[in-house]
Amino acid sequence: MAQTDHIHANDRAGHDKELVPRALVFAVCTFVLIVLALVTWSRLSGQPVTYTPPTGTITHERTFNLSGDMSGSATVTELDGTLIAELNPKEGGFISGVWRVIQRERTKHRVALTGPLTLVRYDNGRIAIHDPSTGWSADLMGFGIDNAKAFARLLAQ
């Protein structure tokens, strides 16, 4: 039994050693504090936000109604109800995903779940979608060229 106690005593001695060097902990804490100070300075000094997508002049604009379902299907209609596009899950997956985001935003803002959306193309080629009822908008280029093209086709129709 004394031999077993001796083995466990050696195990405990190993745990007393530093698992992470103090210099590394100090360096990480210093880095975090520097980043926090820079972010605080940026926000309090009124520095412009630099990660926003570039804006331009609107060259094309379309206002429409969008509906979708959880399967990925989406239906896009003019404000008067004229069908623009009826997309199956393979064609409309991303568009239906945007519809779900809009539904969540409208629920969060406690506004009607139906209502028009605005799709715009700028002179720099970027495409954005905007929900006037919530103020939500998204630059669609951030989701990849194929997803932006899905909405670009709606501008062309």
Stockholm file with secondary structure:
# STOCKHOLM 1.0

chainA/1-157         MAQTDHIHANDRAGHDKELVPRALVFAVCTFVLIVLALVTWSRLSGQPVTYTPPTGTITHERTFNLSGDMSGSATVTELDGTLIAELNPKEGGFISGVWRVIQRERTKHRVALTGPLTLVRYDNGRIAIHDPSTGWSADLMGFGIDNAKAFARLLAQ
#=GR chainA/1-157 SS CHHHHHHHHHHHHHHTSCSSCHHHHHHHHHHHHHHHHHHHHHHHTTCCCSSSCCCCCEEEEEEEEEEECTTSCEEEECTTSCEEEEECHHHHHHHHHHHHHHHHHHHHHTCCSCCCEEEEEETTSCEEEEETTTTEEEEGGGGCHHHHHHHHHHHHC
#=GC SS_cons         CHHHHHHHHHHHHHHTSCSSCHHHHHHHHHHHHHHHHHHHHHHHTTCCCSSSCCCCCEEEEEEEEEEECTTSCEEEECTTSCEEEEECHHHHHHHHHHHHHHHHHHHHHTCCSCCCEEEEEETTSCEEEEETTTTEEEEGGGGCHHHHHHHHHHHHC
//
